[in-house]
Amino acid sequence: LGDVYKRQDESRSKLSAAYALLATESSSSIEEVKRAYRRQMSQHHPDKLVAKGLPEEMIDIANRKTQDIKSAYDLIRKAREG
């Protein structure tokens, strides 16, 4: 039974982190979450950074960041679907 509570706590923690990464709150509507997702993707998308002439290591960081943003959005969507 303790494992069940531990998994629930981890799930809540991951969900909280996902909202924080998207700079939104759990009380936000799904449309607000979607706008926050798009805003974050726009700010951190590697193609935009390449156009600005940033070094390769920054592009690698941006790639990881956009993957994290997408994962956060997917996690929130799945949690809201039930």
Residue, then its C-alpha position, 0 to 999 in steps of 0.5 A: l500500500g505504501d508503494v501506491y501512495k509513493r507513486q501517487d506522490e511522484s505523479r503529483s510531483k511530476l504534474s506540478a513540475a510540468y505546470a511549472l515548466l509551462a509557466t502555468e497553473s493547474s487551475s488554468s483551462i486547457e486552452e490556457v495550458k495550450r497557449a503556455y505550451r506554444r509560448q514556451m515552444s516558441q521561445h525555446h525552439p532550436d530553429k529560432l536559436v540557430a537563426k540567431g547564430l547561437p553556438e551548437e551547445m546552446i542548440d543542444i540545450a534548446n533541443r532538450k528543453t523543447q523535448d521537456i516542454k513537449s513531455a510536460y504538455d503531454l503529461i498535463r493533457k493525459a492527466r486531464e483526460g482521466 
